[in-house]
Amino acid sequence: MLLKSVTYMQKNWALAWPLAFNALLVQSMLLIDTYLVAPLGELPVAAMGIAATIVAFVLGIEIAIGNGIQLLVGRAFGSNSREDLAVAYWSGLFINGLTSLVFLFVLHLFSTEIVASITDNPVLASLTESYLSTTQYIVLLTAYTQVCTAFCNGSGKTQVPLKGFMIELPVNALLSYLLINGFGDYPGLGLEGAAWGSLIAVLLRTIFLYVAMKADDRINLTYPSHRHFWAELRPQYSQIYPIAANFFILSVGATIYQLLFAQLDLYSFVAITLIFPWLRAGTQFPNAWAQASAISISQAIGQKNTGELKSFMTNCTKVGMTVSFVIAALLMLLSQFVLLVYPNIEPDTQVALMVIAPLYIVLPIIRAYNTVAGNILRALGNSNLVLKIHFVTQWLIALPICALLILYFEVSIFWAFAMIPIEELLKTLPLYHFKQQSISRLNT
């Protein structure tokens, strides 16, 4: 039994580390843009923060759909069903592609109204629309890359998406720098240059994933002729929906938080915009471990091999918490040297960053347990339960209180930002209870 448990953990590490670096490199795109745009001043940083929030809303939906596909692929891979793998891939591609097209349609028609509802500063609104007019097309490419990434992750080929990001990252850094600041006689595009650098880099990753999957003889995505696509779409959607809806709620909630923070003074919002990419990057390591655990559990269920899952899930939780403490320590280190990272920020922005430092340092520790527990419950088929917990704690409690504090009581940045860790604390008890209950029901 001990040998099998060790084998499970080794397999999980093999899945988790590429997932972690994948997620880190995703966040690195925003980190690069934030770092390169910061010298342009507070207004360009704020504009990028607003535009990135709008785009991140749709990317969150696409990632959510990808997480649902990932578990379906894991079960199909575990049961060694090529047909189920192909059906999951094409169903996911259809759903994600349709999502991106709807978003582009809405943004083309209502981008001015959407930005105006967030800020009444005409200069900030103009900069935001300029940045958004280019970055909106990233979601079209990401619709495809997320499905490819989910397919590779669910099949245990997590290193393929990692290679794609390793191509994208240096291209994004170099192109964004040149397009923002210019070179030779070329004056540069300023903020808009960051958008073009990211778009071109994502396009290169898209091409890489297409070529990599096409060249792999082990991947056969030919749709089975005897399985009608529209008939298969509904059961596939019914399994993806609760997982995607869960991530969708969290994504929309994160977007609303960011829009509420935009109602704070400019320096407070800029401080949150500067720290959010680092916070997202840090929390990706526990997230990757949790996703790898869910994939391993899904594959074990597909193989009907659940005997070792009890001890495996207990160990997964311990490892996830250990990683979160390391991330918290790194964020504490960042808080001490933030002026080395962003040397040109205003004194008021520096003060705001100092005020929220204790909150963003402790957040990964609180969030890590909830992330691992939620992924375990989803892999065991309890996605609707996790959805309810997130909906109640975020939408019925945390977000209304946050809106009341900011819009009515006009509280400081500390109490506004504090609602994020408070929300996570509200989730911990129910997730712990139902995780332990689900584990106790497994066959030994």
PLY file of the C-alpha trace (Angstrom):
ply
format ascii 1.0
element vertex 444
property float x
property float y
property float z
element edge 443
property int vertex1
property int vertex2
end_header
0.00 0.00 0.00
2.84 2.39 0.90
4.58 1.67 -2.42
1.39 2.42 -4.36
0.84 5.66 -2.42
4.39 6.77 -3.18
3.84 5.93 -6.86
0.67 8.04 -6.89
2.51 11.01 -5.36
5.40 10.69 -7.83
2.94 10.62 -10.72
1.19 13.66 -9.29
4.45 15.60 -9.05
5.20 14.69 -12.66
1.83 16.21 -13.64
1.99 19.15 -11.25
5.32 20.80 -11.98
4.62 21.49 -15.69
1.12 22.67 -14.71
2.67 25.03 -12.15
5.11 26.50 -14.64
2.36 26.71 -17.27
0.25 28.76 -14.87
3.24 30.84 -13.80
4.10 31.67 -17.40
0.45 32.63 -18.07
0.67 35.13 -15.23
4.12 36.21 -16.40
2.52 37.77 -19.48
0.67 40.24 -17.27
3.71 40.66 -15.03
5.84 41.56 -18.05
3.28 44.05 -19.34
2.82 45.58 -15.88
6.57 45.93 -15.37
7.14 47.46 -18.81
4.13 49.78 -18.62
4.82 51.00 -15.05
7.41 53.63 -16.17
4.74 55.23 -18.39
2.86 56.45 -15.29
-0.19 55.72 -13.15
-2.82 56.30 -15.86
-1.43 53.71 -18.35
-1.09 51.17 -15.51
-4.70 51.81 -14.44
-5.89 51.56 -18.08
-4.11 48.24 -18.48
-5.63 47.05 -15.20
-9.17 47.82 -16.36
-8.69 46.32 -19.83
-6.95 43.24 -18.41
-9.86 42.76 -15.99
-12.37 42.75 -18.85
-10.30 40.32 -20.94
-9.54 38.17 -17.88
-13.29 37.76 -17.38
-13.59 35.90 -20.68
-10.28 34.09 -20.27
-11.62 32.88 -16.92
-14.64 31.37 -18.67
-12.42 29.68 -21.25
-10.11 28.33 -18.56
-13.18 27.11 -16.67
-14.38 25.18 -19.71
-10.84 23.86 -20.10
-10.89 22.55 -16.53
-14.10 20.69 -17.24
-12.63 19.21 -20.43
-9.48 18.28 -18.53
-11.35 15.98 -16.14
-13.34 14.41 -18.98
-10.11 13.76 -20.88
-8.57 12.31 -17.71
-11.38 9.77 -17.34
-11.32 8.90 -21.04
-7.54 8.52 -20.92
-7.80 6.34 -17.81
-10.32 4.06 -19.53
-8.18 4.06 -22.72
-11.07 5.26 -24.91
-9.83 7.05 -28.03
-13.39 7.89 -29.08
-14.21 9.59 -25.78
-10.99 11.59 -26.05
-11.96 12.87 -29.51
-15.53 13.68 -28.43
-14.29 15.63 -25.38
-11.81 17.59 -27.51
-14.23 18.63 -30.27
-17.09 19.39 -27.87
-14.81 21.57 -25.80
-13.47 23.35 -28.86
-16.98 24.13 -30.05
-18.07 25.49 -26.65
-14.91 27.55 -26.12
-14.89 28.88 -29.68
-18.52 29.98 -29.42
-17.78 31.69 -26.09
-14.94 33.74 -27.59
-17.03 34.79 -30.61
-19.89 35.98 -28.40
-17.45 38.04 -26.34
-15.90 39.67 -29.42
-19.36 40.52 -30.74
-20.40 42.15 -27.45
-17.14 44.06 -27.14
-17.32 45.41 -30.69
-20.79 46.77 -29.98
-20.50 47.93 -26.38
-16.81 48.48 -25.51
-17.29 52.23 -25.04
-20.25 51.73 -22.71
-18.46 49.01 -20.73
-15.38 51.16 -20.14
-17.51 54.22 -19.33
-19.33 52.23 -16.64
-15.97 51.57 -14.94
-14.31 54.99 -15.13
-15.48 58.54 -15.86
-11.94 59.78 -16.52
-11.86 60.50 -20.30
-8.09 60.06 -20.65
-8.16 56.77 -18.73
-11.15 55.58 -20.78
-9.39 56.39 -24.06
-6.22 54.53 -23.01
-8.30 51.54 -21.87
-10.19 51.30 -25.15
-6.97 51.55 -27.13
-5.38 48.69 -25.17
-8.58 46.64 -25.28
-9.01 47.01 -29.05
-5.97 44.75 -29.53
-6.00 42.44 -26.50
-9.60 41.38 -27.17
-8.34 39.07 -29.93
-6.24 37.12 -27.44
-9.43 35.40 -26.26
-10.05 34.04 -29.77
-6.63 32.36 -29.80
-6.95 31.27 -26.19
-10.21 29.46 -26.96
-8.13 27.02 -29.02
-5.04 26.91 -26.81
-7.08 26.18 -23.67
-8.70 23.14 -25.27
-5.31 21.87 -26.47
-3.83 22.48 -23.03
-6.73 20.69 -21.32
-6.35 17.72 -23.69
-2.61 17.46 -23.06
-2.98 17.87 -19.29
-5.77 15.31 -19.02
-3.69 12.87 -21.07
-0.68 13.35 -18.81
1.29 15.31 -21.45
1.65 18.42 -19.32
5.08 19.27 -20.72
3.66 20.10 -24.18
1.81 23.27 -23.05
4.86 24.16 -20.95
7.04 24.23 -24.06
4.51 26.50 -25.75
4.69 29.01 -22.92
8.49 28.88 -22.94
8.32 30.07 -26.55
5.70 32.71 -25.81
7.32 34.33 -22.77
10.62 35.64 -24.23
8.86 36.73 -27.43
6.30 38.63 -25.37
9.00 40.31 -23.25
11.13 41.38 -26.22
8.32 42.47 -28.52
6.46 44.36 -25.79
9.61 46.23 -24.78
10.41 47.24 -28.36
6.84 48.15 -29.25
6.32 50.16 -26.06
9.59 52.09 -26.07
10.56 51.97 -29.75
13.91 51.24 -31.35
16.06 53.18 -33.81
13.86 55.71 -35.59
10.67 53.90 -34.52
9.09 55.90 -31.64
7.08 53.05 -30.11
3.38 52.72 -29.36
3.42 53.18 -25.59
0.65 51.24 -23.83
-0.73 49.85 -27.11
2.66 48.26 -27.80
2.22 46.00 -24.77
-1.07 44.76 -26.21
0.47 43.94 -29.60
3.44 42.18 -28.01
1.13 39.91 -26.02
-1.12 39.18 -29.00
1.75 38.16 -31.29
3.30 36.00 -28.55
0.01 34.17 -27.95
-0.31 33.59 -31.70
3.09 31.86 -31.74
2.03 29.59 -28.86
-1.17 28.75 -30.74
0.82 27.70 -33.82
3.19 25.64 -31.66
0.35 23.70 -29.99
-1.29 22.97 -33.33
1.96 21.66 -34.81
2.90 19.68 -31.67
-0.45 17.88 -31.48
-0.50 17.26 -35.24
2.98 15.74 -35.13
2.21 13.36 -32.23
1.30 9.95 -33.73
-0.27 8.90 -30.40
-2.95 11.60 -30.72
-5.85 10.76 -33.01
-8.56 13.39 -32.87
-10.63 12.07 -35.77
-14.24 12.35 -34.67
-15.93 8.91 -34.53
-18.37 8.75 -37.45
-21.00 6.68 -35.60
-21.35 9.24 -32.77
-23.50 12.19 -33.80
-21.86 15.45 -32.74
-25.01 17.31 -31.68
-26.28 14.30 -29.76
-22.94 14.01 -27.93
-22.67 17.72 -27.23
-25.43 17.78 -24.63
-24.05 15.03 -22.31
-20.55 16.48 -22.69
-21.88 19.93 -21.82
-23.82 18.57 -18.83
-20.58 17.21 -17.39
-18.51 20.29 -18.22
-21.18 22.77 -17.08
-20.98 22.44 -13.26
-17.18 22.55 -13.34
-17.16 25.47 -15.77
-19.93 27.28 -13.87
-17.91 26.97 -10.68
-14.85 28.58 -12.26
-17.12 31.06 -14.04
-18.57 32.27 -10.74
-15.09 32.70 -9.29
-13.91 34.51 -12.42
-16.86 36.87 -12.50
-16.45 37.43 -8.78
-12.77 38.31 -9.23
-13.73 40.71 -12.01
-16.32 42.42 -9.82
-13.78 42.72 -7.02
-11.42 44.44 -9.44
-14.15 46.76 -10.71
-15.08 47.65 -7.13
-11.41 48.34 -6.36
-11.41 50.69 -9.37
-13.80 52.89 -7.37
-11.09 53.49 -4.75
-8.70 56.39 -5.25
-6.30 56.08 -8.19
-3.25 55.21 -6.08
-5.04 52.42 -4.24
-6.29 50.91 -7.48
-2.83 51.14 -9.04
-1.36 49.39 -5.96
-3.82 46.51 -6.34
-3.16 46.37 -10.09
0.58 46.13 -9.45
0.34 43.37 -6.83
-2.41 41.23 -8.39
-0.20 39.62 -11.07
2.29 38.56 -8.38
-0.49 37.25 -6.18
-2.02 35.29 -9.05
1.39 33.93 -10.01
2.08 32.78 -6.45
-1.24 31.03 -5.98
-0.76 29.11 -9.24
1.61 26.64 -7.57
-1.01 25.30 -5.10
-3.56 25.51 -7.95
-1.35 23.37 -10.18
-0.93 20.77 -7.46
-4.70 20.70 -6.92
-5.39 20.32 -10.65
-2.81 17.54 -10.95
-4.50 15.79 -8.03
-7.88 16.08 -9.75
-6.42 14.64 -12.98
-4.85 11.72 -11.10
-8.12 11.01 -9.28
-10.08 11.20 -12.57
-7.68 8.78 -14.26
-7.90 6.39 -11.31
-11.70 6.49 -11.47
-11.56 5.85 -15.22
-9.36 2.82 -14.52
-11.70 1.78 -11.65
-8.67 1.78 -9.36
-9.77 3.71 -6.25
-8.24 1.64 -3.47
-5.40 4.06 -2.71
-7.30 7.31 -3.18
-7.99 7.90 0.53
-4.36 8.16 1.56
-3.49 9.91 -1.71
-6.02 12.71 -1.13
-4.87 13.20 2.46
-1.26 13.52 1.32
-2.29 15.88 -1.49
-3.82 18.25 1.04
-0.66 18.26 3.17
1.58 18.96 0.19
-0.69 21.77 -1.05
-0.58 23.50 2.34
3.21 23.15 2.54
3.58 24.79 -0.87
1.29 27.64 0.21
3.54 28.53 3.16
6.51 28.76 0.80
4.53 31.10 -1.48
3.55 33.26 1.51
7.21 33.58 2.49
8.13 34.66 -1.05
5.34 37.26 -1.06
6.66 38.58 2.25
10.06 38.94 0.62
8.46 40.75 -2.32
6.76 43.21 0.05
10.17 44.22 1.40
11.68 44.84 -2.03
8.70 46.09 -4.01
10.44 49.43 -4.68
13.23 47.57 -6.46
10.64 45.99 -8.76
8.64 49.21 -9.29
11.09 52.07 -8.59
9.06 54.81 -10.31
5.72 54.52 -8.51
4.27 57.46 -6.60
4.67 57.71 -2.77
0.90 57.29 -2.24
1.00 54.06 -4.26
3.91 52.85 -2.12
1.88 53.48 1.05
-1.11 51.59 -0.36
1.11 48.59 -1.16
2.45 48.58 2.40
-1.06 48.70 3.86
-2.31 45.60 2.03
0.93 43.60 2.40
-0.26 41.49 5.41
-3.43 40.57 3.51
-1.84 39.41 0.26
0.86 37.53 2.20
-1.64 35.42 4.17
-4.11 34.90 1.29
-2.29 31.96 -0.41
-2.29 29.99 2.86
-6.04 30.37 3.32
-6.81 29.77 -0.35
-4.60 26.68 -0.78
-6.73 24.35 1.33
-9.92 25.46 -0.41
-8.33 24.94 -3.82
-7.15 21.39 -3.08
-10.41 20.41 -1.38
-12.51 21.87 -4.19
-10.58 20.04 -6.90
-10.82 16.75 -5.00
-14.59 17.14 -4.68
-14.92 17.97 -8.39
-12.91 14.92 -9.40
-15.18 12.77 -7.22
-18.25 14.09 -9.04
-19.35 16.71 -6.48
-18.94 19.77 -8.69
-22.45 21.07 -7.96
-21.69 21.07 -4.24
-18.52 23.10 -4.72
-20.46 25.47 -6.98
-23.01 26.12 -4.23
-20.33 26.80 -1.62
-18.56 29.32 -3.85
-21.82 30.99 -4.87
-23.09 31.48 -1.33
-19.82 32.68 0.21
-18.81 34.96 -2.65
-22.03 36.26 -4.20
-24.39 36.29 -1.22
-21.92 37.37 1.46
-18.46 38.70 0.43
-19.23 40.72 -2.72
-22.30 42.55 -1.29
-20.33 43.47 1.84
-17.36 44.62 -0.26
-19.62 46.79 -2.43
-21.27 48.27 0.67
-17.91 49.04 2.27
-16.48 50.74 -0.83
-19.51 52.48 -2.34
-21.38 53.48 0.82
-18.92 53.61 3.71
-15.93 54.57 1.50
-13.51 52.49 3.57
-9.74 52.41 3.12
-7.93 50.03 0.80
-7.14 47.68 3.72
-10.77 46.88 4.57
-11.78 46.70 0.92
-8.99 44.24 0.05
-9.60 42.28 3.28
-12.87 40.91 1.89
-10.91 38.52 -0.37
-9.20 36.56 2.47
-12.41 36.79 4.54
-14.31 35.13 1.68
-11.75 32.30 1.61
-12.13 31.78 5.37
-15.90 31.42 4.93
-15.36 28.57 2.45
-12.92 26.54 4.51
-15.30 24.88 6.98
-17.90 23.57 4.47
-15.19 22.40 2.05
-13.39 20.57 4.87
-16.61 18.92 6.03
-17.71 17.67 2.61
-14.20 16.59 1.58
-13.86 14.42 4.68
-17.35 13.06 4.11
-16.55 12.14 0.47
-13.25 10.51 1.42
-14.92 8.37 4.10
-17.34 6.99 1.48
-14.60 5.67 -0.78
-14.02 1.94 -0.86
-10.86 0.89 0.92
0 1
1 2
2 3
3 4
4 5
5 6
6 7
7 8
8 9
9 10
10 11
11 12
12 13
13 14
14 15
15 16
16 17
17 18
18 19
19 20
20 21
21 22
22 23
23 24
24 25
25 26
26 27
27 28
28 29
29 30
30 31
31 32
32 33
33 34
34 35
35 36
36 37
37 38
38 39
39 40
40 41
41 42
42 43
43 44
44 45
45 46
46 47
47 48
48 49
49 50
50 51
51 52
52 53
53 54
54 55
55 56
56 57
57 58
58 59
59 60
60 61
61 62
62 63
63 64
64 65
65 66
66 67
67 68
68 69
69 70
70 71
71 72
72 73
73 74
74 75
75 76
76 77
77 78
78 79
79 80
80 81
81 82
82 83
83 84
84 85
85 86
86 87
87 88
88 89
89 90
90 91
91 92
92 93
93 94
94 95
95 96
96 97
97 98
98 99
99 100
100 101
101 102
102 103
103 104
104 105
105 106
106 107
107 108
108 109
109 110
110 111
111 112
112 113
113 114
114 115
115 116
116 117
117 118
118 119
119 120
120 121
121 122
122 123
123 124
124 125
125 126
126 127
127 128
128 129
129 130
130 131
131 132
132 133
133 134
134 135
135 136
136 137
137 138
138 139
139 140
140 141
141 142
142 143
143 144
144 145
145 146
146 147
147 148
148 149
149 150
150 151
151 152
152 153
153 154
154 155
155 156
156 157
157 158
158 159
159 160
160 161
161 162
162 163
163 164
164 165
165 166
166 167
167 168
168 169
169 170
170 171
171 172
172 173
173 174
174 175
175 176
176 177
177 178
178 179
179 180
180 181
181 182
182 183
183 184
184 185
185 186
186 187
187 188
188 189
189 190
190 191
191 192
192 193
193 194
194 195
195 196
196 197
197 198
198 199
199 200
200 201
201 202
202 203
203 204
204 205
205 206
206 207
207 208
208 209
209 210
210 211
211 212
212 213
213 214
214 215
215 216
216 217
217 218
218 219
219 220
220 221
221 222
222 223
223 224
224 225
225 226
226 227
227 228
228 229
229 230
230 231
231 232
232 233
233 234
234 235
235 236
236 237
237 238
238 239
239 240
240 241
241 242
242 243
243 244
244 245
245 246
246 247
247 248
248 249
249 250
250 251
251 252
252 253
253 254
254 255
255 256
256 257
257 258
258 259
259 260
260 261
261 262
262 263
263 264
264 265
265 266
266 267
267 268
268 269
269 270
270 271
271 272
272 273
273 274
274 275
275 276
276 277
277 278
278 279
279 280
280 281
281 282
282 283
283 284
284 285
285 286
286 287
287 288
288 289
289 290
290 291
291 292
292 293
293 294
294 295
295 296
296 297
297 298
298 299
299 300
300 301
301 302
302 303
303 304
304 305
305 306
306 307
307 308
308 309
309 310
310 311
311 312
312 313
313 314
314 315
315 316
316 317
317 318
318 319
319 320
320 321
321 322
322 323
323 324
324 325
325 326
326 327
327 328
328 329
329 330
330 331
331 332
332 333
333 334
334 335
335 336
336 337
337 338
338 339
339 340
340 341
341 342
342 343
343 344
344 345
345 346
346 347
347 348
348 349
349 350
350 351
351 352
352 353
353 354
354 355
355 356
356 357
357 358
358 359
359 360
360 361
361 362
362 363
363 364
364 365
365 366
366 367
367 368
368 369
369 370
370 371
371 372
372 373
373 374
374 375
375 376
376 377
377 378
378 379
379 380
380 381
381 382
382 383
383 384
384 385
385 386
386 387
387 388
388 389
389 390
390 391
391 392
392 393
393 394
394 395
395 396
396 397
397 398
398 399
399 400
400 401
401 402
402 403
403 404
404 405
405 406
406 407
407 408
408 409
409 410
410 411
411 412
412 413
413 414
414 415
415 416
416 417
417 418
418 419
419 420
420 421
421 422
422 423
423 424
424 425
425 426
426 427
427 428
428 429
429 430
430 431
431 432
432 433
433 434
434 435
435 436
436 437
437 438
438 439
439 440
440 441
441 442
442 443
